[in-house]
Amino acid sequence: MKTVIFHNPRCGKSREALILLKEQNQDVKIVEYLKDIPTEKDIKNLLTILKLKPIQIIRVKEEVFKEFKNKELSDAQCINLMVKYPILIERPIVVKGNKAVIGRPPQLILDIL
């Protein structure tokens, strides 16, 4: 079973997570989510596995989120924002089977392997 990482190669934590997965001899599938943008369905599936609400995986300090920061957003609006602006998706997200975790810090990934 492959371990999937939603990866941004420009992010230090994401790179650390990928190194950790390789050190653990994981068969890794890398999803560069800024190039291969997750669909609404993909994000909903991730949220189900993570057991989190959409706002919990949004990078609220990103520049593109500033105009939405003080607004009450529905789950659907948060998901739509992540589809439109994938830079808002927290990283790295690692999925192994029916388990997933946001790898911040990367050592949290060990809990699902």
DSSP file (Angstrom, degrees, kcal/mol; ACC not computed):
  #  RESIDUE AA STRUCTURE BP1 BP2  ACC     N-H-->O    O-->H-N    N-H-->O    O-->H-N    TCO  KAPPA ALPHA  PHI   PSI    X-CA   Y-CA   Z-CA
    1    1 A M              0   0    0      0, 0.0    26,-0.4     0, 0.0     2,-0.1   0.000 360.0 360.0 360.0 127.8    0.0    0.0    0.0
    2    2 A K        -     0   0    0     24,-0.1    95,-0.6    26,-0.1     2,-0.6  -0.424 360.0-134.0 -75.1 148.4    1.4    3.4   -1.0
    3    3 A T  E     -aB  28  96A   0     24,-3.0    26,-2.7    93,-0.1     2,-0.5  -0.919  23.9-148.2 -99.2 125.6    1.8    6.2    1.4
    4    4 A V  E     -aB  29  95A   0     91,-2.8    91,-3.0    -2,-0.6     2,-0.5  -0.815  12.1-168.5-101.3 131.7    0.5    9.4   -0.3
    5    5 A I  E     -aB  30  94A   0     24,-2.5    26,-3.0    -2,-0.5     2,-1.0  -0.980  18.6-146.0-120.3 125.4    2.0   12.8    0.5
    6    6 A F  E     -aB  31  93A   0     87,-3.3    87,-1.1    -2,-0.5     2,-0.3  -0.812  42.7-171.7 -85.7 107.1    0.3   16.0   -0.5
    7    7 A H  E     -a   32   0A   0     24,-2.5    26,-0.5    -2,-1.0    27,-0.5  -0.805  38.2-168.6-120.8 140.1    3.6   17.8   -1.1
    8    8 A N    >   -     0   0    0     -2,-0.3     3,-2.4     3,-0.1     7,-0.2  -0.954  16.0-156.4-120.7 107.9    4.9   21.3   -1.8
    9    9 A P  T 3  S+     0   0    0      0, 0.0    -1,-0.1     0, 0.0     6,-0.1   0.665  91.8  60.0 -61.4 -16.0    8.6   21.0   -2.7
   10   10 A R  T 3  S+     0   0    0      4,-0.0     2,-0.5    -3,-0.0    -3,-0.0   0.528  88.0  90.0 -86.6  -6.0    9.2   24.7   -1.7
   11   11 A C    <>  -     0   0    0     -3,-2.4     4,-2.3     1,-0.1     5,-0.2  -0.812  66.9-151.2 -97.6 125.0    8.0   24.0    1.9
   12   12 A G  H  > S+     0   0    0     -2,-0.5     4,-2.5     1,-0.2     5,-0.2   0.898  97.7  49.7 -59.8 -43.9   10.7   22.9    4.4
   13   13 A K  H  > S+     0   0    0      1,-0.2     4,-2.3     2,-0.2    -1,-0.2   0.879 110.6  51.1 -64.5 -37.2    8.2   20.9    6.5
   14   14 A S  H  > S+     0   0    0     -6,-0.2     4,-2.1     2,-0.2    -1,-0.2   0.908 110.8  47.8 -66.5 -42.3    6.9   19.1    3.4
   15   15 A R  H  X S+     0   0    0     -4,-2.3     4,-2.2    -7,-0.2    -2,-0.2   0.905 111.2  51.4 -64.8 -40.6   10.5   18.2    2.4
   16   16 A E  H  X S+     0   0    0     -4,-2.5     4,-2.5     1,-0.2    -2,-0.2   0.909 109.0  51.3 -61.2 -41.9   11.3   17.0    5.9
   17   17 A A  H  X S+     0   0    0     -4,-2.3     4,-2.4     1,-0.2    -1,-0.2   0.903 108.8  50.4 -62.8 -41.8    8.2   14.8    5.8
   18   18 A L  H  X S+     0   0    0     -4,-2.1     4,-2.1     2,-0.2    -1,-0.2   0.908 110.5  49.4 -64.3 -42.1    9.2   13.3    2.5
   19   19 A I  H  X S+     0   0    0     -4,-2.2     4,-2.5     1,-0.2    -2,-0.2   0.923 110.3  51.6 -61.1 -44.2   12.7   12.5    3.8
   20   20 A L  H  X S+     0   0    0     -4,-2.5     4,-1.5     1,-0.2    -2,-0.2   0.910 108.8  50.4 -60.1 -43.4   11.1   10.9    6.9
   21   21 A L  H  <>S+     0   0    0     -4,-2.4     5,-2.3     1,-0.2    -1,-0.2   0.906 111.5  47.9 -62.5 -41.4    8.8    8.7    4.7
   22   22 A K  H ><5S+     0   0    0     -4,-2.1     3,-1.7     1,-0.2    -1,-0.2   0.888 108.6  54.0 -67.3 -38.1   11.8    7.6    2.7
   23   23 A E  H 3<5S+     0   0    0     -4,-2.5    -1,-0.2     1,-0.3    -2,-0.2   0.802 106.2  53.8 -63.6 -28.1   13.8    6.8    5.8
   24   24 A Q  T 3<5S-     0   0    0     -4,-1.5    -1,-0.3    -5,-0.2    -2,-0.2   0.278 116.9-118.1 -88.8  10.3   10.9    4.7    6.9
   25   25 A N  T < 5 +     0   0    0     -3,-1.7     2,-0.2     1,-0.2    -3,-0.2   0.835  54.5 167.2  57.2  37.2   11.1    2.7    3.6
   26   26 A Q      < -     0   0    0     -5,-2.3     2,-1.0     1,-0.1    -1,-0.2  -0.582  44.4-123.7 -82.4 143.9    7.6    3.8    2.6
   27   27 A D        -     0   0    0    -26,-0.4   -24,-3.0    -2,-0.2     2,-0.4  -0.796  44.9-158.2 -83.2 103.8    6.4    3.3   -1.0
   28   28 A V  E     -a    3   0A   0     -2,-1.0     2,-0.6   -26,-0.2   -24,-0.2  -0.718  25.2-164.8-102.7 133.6    5.6    7.0   -1.5
   29   29 A K  E     -a    4   0A   0    -26,-2.7   -24,-2.5    -2,-0.4     2,-0.5  -0.973  20.5-150.2-108.1 118.7    3.2    8.6   -4.0
   30   30 A I  E     -a    5   0A   0     -2,-0.6     2,-0.7   -26,-0.2   -24,-0.2  -0.797  10.6-168.4 -94.9 124.6    3.9   12.3   -4.2
   31   31 A V  E     -a    6   0A   0    -26,-3.0   -24,-2.5    -2,-0.5     2,-1.6  -0.929   9.8-157.1-111.2 106.1    1.0   14.6   -5.1
   32   32 A E  E >>  -a    7   0A   0     -2,-0.7     4,-3.1   -26,-0.2     3,-2.0  -0.664  13.1-168.9 -81.2  90.8    2.3   18.1   -5.8
   33   33 A Y  T 34 S+     0   0    0     -2,-1.6    -1,-0.2   -26,-0.5   -25,-0.1   0.614  78.1  62.7 -67.0 -13.7   -1.0   19.6   -5.0
   34   34 A L  T 34 S+     0   0    0    -27,-0.5    -1,-0.3     3,-0.1     3,-0.2   0.749 118.7  28.3 -79.3 -22.1   -0.1   23.0   -6.5
   35   35 A K  T <4 S+     0   0    0     -3,-2.0     2,-1.0     1,-0.2    -2,-0.2   0.809 127.7  42.3 -98.8 -45.0    0.3   21.4   -9.9
   36   36 A D  S  < S-     0   0    0     -4,-3.1    -1,-0.2     0, 0.0    -2,-0.1  -0.732  91.5-154.2-103.8  80.2   -2.2   18.5   -9.6
   37   37 A I        -     0   0    0     -2,-1.0    -3,-0.1    -3,-0.2    -4,-0.1  -0.342  13.3-120.2 -67.9 126.1   -4.9   20.5   -7.8
   38   38 A P        -     0   0    0      0, 0.0    -1,-0.1     0, 0.0     2,-0.1  -0.323  26.4-128.0 -62.8 144.9   -7.3   18.4   -5.7
   39   39 A T     >  -     0   0    0      1,-0.1     4,-2.4    -2,-0.0     5,-0.2  -0.320  29.1 -98.6 -82.4 171.8  -10.9   18.4   -6.6
   40   40 A E  H  > S+     0   0    0      1,-0.2     4,-2.4     2,-0.2     5,-0.2   0.918 128.1  50.5 -55.7 -44.2  -13.8   19.2   -4.2
   41   41 A K  H  > S+     0   0    0      2,-0.2     4,-2.5     1,-0.2    -1,-0.2   0.910 108.1  52.3 -62.6 -43.0  -14.3   15.5   -3.9
   42   42 A D  H  > S+     0   0    0      1,-0.2     4,-2.5     2,-0.2    -1,-0.2   0.927 111.1  46.9 -57.9 -46.1  -10.6   14.9   -3.1
   43   43 A I  H  X S+     0   0    0     -4,-2.4     4,-2.6     1,-0.2    -1,-0.2   0.903 110.9  51.4 -65.8 -41.2  -10.6   17.5   -0.4
   44   44 A K  H  X S+     0   0    0     -4,-2.4     4,-2.1     2,-0.2    -1,-0.2   0.911 110.3  49.9 -61.5 -41.4  -13.8   16.1    1.1
   45   45 A N  H  X S+     0   0    0     -4,-2.5     4,-2.2     2,-0.2    -2,-0.2   0.927 110.8  49.4 -62.8 -44.4  -12.2   12.6    1.2
   46   46 A L  H  X S+     0   0    0     -4,-2.5     4,-3.0     1,-0.2     5,-0.2   0.924 110.2  51.0 -59.0 -44.9   -9.1   14.0    2.9
   47   47 A L  H  X>S+     0   0    0     -4,-2.6     5,-1.6     1,-0.2     4,-1.6   0.881 108.6  51.8 -61.8 -38.5  -11.2   15.8    5.5
   48   48 A T  H  <5S+     0   0    0     -4,-2.1    -1,-0.2     2,-0.2    -2,-0.2   0.937 113.9  42.6 -62.8 -46.9  -13.1   12.6    6.2
   49   49 A I  H  <5S+     0   0    0     -4,-2.2    51,-0.5     1,-0.2    -2,-0.2   0.895 117.5  46.3 -68.1 -39.6   -9.9   10.6    6.8
   50   50 A L  H  <5S-     0   0    0     -4,-3.0    -1,-0.2    -5,-0.2    -2,-0.2   0.736 101.2-137.2 -72.3 -21.7   -8.3   13.5    8.8
   51   51 A K  T  <5 +     0   0    0     -4,-1.6     2,-0.3     1,-0.2    -3,-0.2   0.914  60.2 127.9  60.5  45.6  -11.5   13.9   10.8
   52   52 A L      < -     0   0    0     -5,-1.6    -1,-0.2    -6,-0.1    -2,-0.1  -0.878  62.8-113.7-127.9 159.6  -11.2   17.7   10.5
   53   53 A K    >   -     0   0    0     -2,-0.3     3,-1.5    -3,-0.1     4,-0.4  -0.597  38.0-108.5 -85.5 154.4  -13.4   20.6    9.4
   54   54 A P  G >  S+     0   0    0      0, 0.0     3,-1.8     0, 0.0     4,-0.2   0.874 117.4  57.4 -53.3 -42.7  -12.3   22.5    6.2
   55   55 A I  G >  S+     0   0    0      1,-0.3     3,-1.0     2,-0.2     5,-0.2   0.769  96.6  66.4 -61.9 -23.3  -11.2   25.6    8.1
   56   56 A Q  G <  S+     0   0    0     -3,-1.5    -1,-0.3     1,-0.2     0, 0.0   0.636 103.5  43.6 -75.0 -13.3   -8.8   23.4   10.1
   57   57 A I  G <  S+     0   0    0     -3,-1.8    33,-3.0    -4,-0.4     2,-0.5   0.216  90.6 106.2-114.1  15.6   -6.7   22.6    7.0
   58   58 A I  B <  S-D   89   0B   0     -3,-1.0     2,-1.5    31,-0.2    31,-0.2  -0.806  71.5-132.0 -95.3 133.5   -6.6   26.1    5.6
   59   59 A R    >   -     0   0    0     29,-3.2     3,-1.7    -2,-0.5     6,-0.2  -0.684  26.8-174.0 -80.7  91.1   -3.4   28.1    5.9
   60   60 A V  T 3  S+     0   0    0     -2,-1.5    -1,-0.2     1,-0.3     8,-0.1   0.600  74.8  62.7 -70.8 -11.7   -5.1   31.3    7.3
   61   61 A K  T 3  S+     0   0    0     27,-0.1    -1,-0.3    -3,-0.1     2,-0.1   0.499  76.2 114.6 -91.2  -3.3   -1.9   33.3    7.1
   62   62 A E  S X> S-     0   0    0     -3,-1.7     3,-1.5     1,-0.1     4,-0.6  -0.392  76.2-121.2 -66.6 144.7   -1.6   33.1    3.3
   63   63 A E  G >4 S+     0   0    0      1,-0.3     3,-1.3     2,-0.2     4,-0.4   0.869 110.2  57.3 -53.4 -43.7   -1.9   36.3    1.5
   64   64 A V  G 34 S+     0   0    0      1,-0.3    -1,-0.3     2,-0.1     3,-0.3   0.682 103.1  55.7 -67.3 -16.0   -4.9   35.1   -0.6
   65   65 A F  G X> S+     0   0    0     -3,-1.5     3,-2.0    -6,-0.2     4,-0.9   0.639  80.7  90.6 -88.8 -14.3   -6.9   34.3    2.6
   66   66 A K  G X< S+     0   0    0     -3,-1.3     3,-0.7    -4,-0.6     4,-0.4   0.844  83.1  53.7 -53.2 -40.1   -6.6   37.8    4.0
   67   67 A E  G 34 S+     0   0    0     -4,-0.4    -1,-0.3    -3,-0.3    -2,-0.1   0.694 115.1  41.6 -70.6 -15.5   -9.8   39.1    2.4
   68   68 A F  G X4 S+     0   0    0     -3,-2.0     3,-2.0     1,-0.1    -1,-0.2   0.489  86.0 100.8-103.8  -6.3  -11.7   36.1    4.0
   69   69 A K  T << S+     0   0    0     -4,-0.9    -2,-0.1    -3,-0.7    -1,-0.1   0.827  87.9  35.8 -54.4 -43.4  -10.1   36.2    7.4
   70   70 A N  T 3  S+     0   0    0     -4,-0.4     2,-0.3    -3,-0.1    -1,-0.3   0.177  99.4 100.6-100.1  18.4  -12.8   38.0    9.3
   71   71 A K  S <  S-     0   0    0     -3,-2.0     2,-0.9     1,-0.0    -3,-0.0  -0.774  77.3-119.0-103.8 149.4  -15.7   36.4    7.5
   72   72 A E        -     0   0    0     -2,-0.3     2,-0.4     0, 0.0    -2,-0.1  -0.775  39.4-166.3 -83.9 108.8  -17.8   33.5    8.6
   73   73 A L        -     0   0    0     -2,-0.9   -18,-0.1    -5,-0.1     2,-0.1  -0.815  13.3-133.8-104.5 137.7  -17.2   30.8    6.0
   74   74 A S     >  -     0   0    0     -2,-0.4     4,-2.3     1,-0.1     5,-0.2  -0.346  31.4-105.8 -76.0 166.1  -19.3   27.7    5.5
   75   75 A D  H  > S+     0   0    0      1,-0.2     4,-2.4     2,-0.2     5,-0.2   0.918 123.1  52.0 -57.7 -43.4  -17.5   24.3    5.0
   76   76 A A  H  > S+     0   0    0      1,-0.2     4,-2.6     2,-0.2    -1,-0.2   0.895 108.4  50.3 -62.6 -40.5  -18.5   24.5    1.3
   77   77 A Q  H  > S+     0   0    0      2,-0.2     4,-2.2     1,-0.2    -1,-0.2   0.903 110.2  50.3 -64.4 -40.8  -17.0   27.9    1.0
   78   78 A C  H  X S+     0   0    0     -4,-2.3     4,-2.0     2,-0.2    -2,-0.2   0.922 111.7  47.8 -62.4 -44.4  -13.7   26.8    2.6
   79   79 A I  H  X S+     0   0    0     -4,-2.4     4,-2.0     1,-0.2    -2,-0.2   0.923 110.8  51.4 -63.1 -44.4  -13.5   23.8    0.3
   80   80 A N  H  X S+     0   0    0     -4,-2.6     4,-2.4     1,-0.2    -1,-0.2   0.883 108.0  52.6 -60.7 -38.5  -14.2   26.0   -2.7
   81   81 A L  H  X S+     0   0    0     -4,-2.2     4,-3.3     1,-0.2    -1,-0.2   0.902 108.3  50.5 -63.1 -40.7  -11.4   28.3   -1.7
   82   82 A M  H  < S+     0   0    0     -4,-2.0     7,-0.2     2,-0.2    -1,-0.2   0.848 111.3  48.2 -67.8 -33.1   -9.0   25.4   -1.4
   83   83 A V  H  < S+     0   0    0     -4,-2.0    -2,-0.2     1,-0.2    -1,-0.2   0.915 117.9  40.9 -69.6 -42.9   -9.9   24.2   -4.9
   84   84 A K  H  < S+     0   0    0     -4,-2.4    -2,-0.2     1,-0.3    -3,-0.2   0.878 131.4  25.7 -72.3 -38.7   -9.5   27.8   -6.3
   85   85 A Y    ><  +     0   0    0     -4,-3.3     3,-2.5    -5,-0.2    -1,-0.3  -0.729  66.8 178.4-127.1  80.1   -6.4   28.5   -4.3
   86   86 A P  G >  S+     0   0    0      0, 0.0     3,-1.9     0, 0.0    -1,-0.1   0.691  73.9  78.0 -61.5 -17.0   -4.6   25.3   -3.5
   87   87 A I  G 3  S+     0   0    0      1,-0.3    -5,-0.1   -53,-0.1   -53,-0.1   0.731  84.3  67.1 -60.7 -19.8   -1.8   27.2   -1.7
   88   88 A L  G <  S+     0   0    0     -3,-2.5   -29,-3.2    -7,-0.2     2,-0.3   0.659  76.1 103.4 -74.6 -16.1   -4.3   27.5    1.1
   89   89 A I  B <  S-D   58   0B   0     -3,-1.9   -31,-0.2    -7,-0.2     4,-0.0  -0.532  79.8-117.0 -74.2 127.2   -4.2   23.7    1.8
   90   90 A E        -     0   0    0    -33,-3.0     3,-0.1    -2,-0.3    -1,-0.1  -0.250  45.3 -99.4 -59.3 149.5   -2.1   22.9    4.9
   91   91 A R  S    S+     0   0    0      1,-0.2   -84,-0.1    11,-0.1   -78,-0.1  -0.963  80.3  17.0-141.9 156.0    1.0   20.9    4.2
   92   92 A P        -     0   0    0      0, 0.0    11,-3.1     0, 0.0     2,-0.5   0.671  61.1-179.7 -82.6 150.2    2.1   18.2    4.2
   93   93 A I  E     -BC   6 102A   0    -87,-1.1   -87,-3.3     9,-0.2     2,-0.4  -0.962  10.0-164.5-108.7 129.3   -0.8   15.9    4.5
   94   94 A V  E     -BC   5 101A   0      7,-2.8     7,-2.1    -2,-0.5     2,-0.4  -0.956   3.3-167.4-118.8 132.3    0.1   12.2    4.5
   95   95 A V  E     +BC   4 100A   0    -91,-3.0   -91,-2.8    -2,-0.4     2,-0.4  -0.971  10.4 176.0-122.1 130.3   -2.3    9.4    3.9
   96   96 A K  E >   -BC   3  99A   0      3,-2.8     3,-1.7    -2,-0.4     2,-0.3  -0.919  66.4 -56.0-132.9 106.0   -1.7    5.7    4.6
   97   97 A G  T 3  S-     0   0    0    -95,-0.6   -93,-0.0    -2,-0.4    15,-0.0  -0.455 122.5 -14.4  63.2-121.6   -4.7    3.5    4.0
   98   98 A N  T 3  S+     0   0    0     -2,-0.3     2,-0.4    -3,-0.1    -1,-0.3   0.102 123.7  85.0-102.0  22.1   -7.6    4.9    6.1
   99   99 A K  E <   +C   96   0A   0     -3,-1.7    -3,-2.8    13,-0.1     2,-0.3  -0.929  50.7 171.9-122.4 147.9   -5.4    7.1    8.2
  100  100 A A  E     -C   95   0A   0    -51,-0.5     2,-0.3    -2,-0.4    -5,-0.2  -0.989   5.7-178.8-151.3 157.1   -4.1   10.6    7.6
  101  101 A V  E     -C   94   0A   0     -7,-2.1    -7,-2.8    -2,-0.3     2,-0.6  -0.992  33.2-117.5-154.1 149.6   -2.3   13.3    9.4
  102  102 A I  E     -C   93   0A   0     -2,-0.3     2,-2.1    -9,-0.2    -9,-0.2  -0.843  34.8-134.8 -86.0 122.0   -1.0   16.8    8.8
  103  103 A G        +     0   0    0    -11,-3.1   -86,-0.1    -2,-0.6   -10,-0.1  -0.320  47.5 150.0 -81.8  57.6    2.7   16.5    9.2
  104  104 A R  S    S+     0   0    0     -2,-2.1    -2,-0.1     1,-0.4    -1,-0.0  -0.890  84.3  19.9-128.5 100.0    3.4   19.5   11.4
  105  105 A P  S >  S-     0   0    0      0, 0.0     3,-2.1     0, 0.0    -1,-0.4   0.598  99.9-133.4 -76.4 162.9    5.7   18.6   12.9
  106  106 A P  G >  S+     0   0    0      0, 0.0     3,-2.0     0, 0.0     4,-0.3   0.759  98.9  73.8 -57.0 -26.9    6.8   15.8   10.5
  107  107 A Q  G >  S+     0   0    0      1,-0.3     3,-1.3     2,-0.2     4,-0.4   0.731  79.6  74.5 -61.5 -21.0    7.2   13.3   13.3
  108  108 A L  G X  S+     0   0    0     -3,-2.1     3,-1.3     1,-0.3     4,-0.3   0.771  81.8  71.3 -61.2 -24.2    3.4   13.1   13.6
  109  109 A I  G X> S+     0   0    0     -3,-2.0     3,-1.9    -4,-0.3     4,-0.6   0.837  83.0  68.6 -61.2 -33.3    3.6   11.0   10.4
  110  110 A L  G X4 S+     0   0    0     -3,-1.3     3,-0.8    -4,-0.3    -1,-0.3   0.795  86.8  69.2 -58.2 -28.1    5.1    8.1   12.3
  111  111 A D  G <4 S+     0   0    0     -3,-1.3    -1,-0.3    -4,-0.4    -2,-0.2   0.720 104.6  39.6 -64.0 -22.3    1.7    7.7   14.2
  112  112 A I  G <4        0   0    0     -3,-1.9    -1,-0.2    -4,-0.3    -2,-0.2   0.466 360.0 360.0-108.3  -2.2    0.0    6.5   11.0
  113  113 A L    <<        0   0    0     -3,-0.8    -1,-0.1    -4,-0.6    -2,-0.1   0.492 360.0 360.0 -83.2 360.0    2.7    4.3    9.5
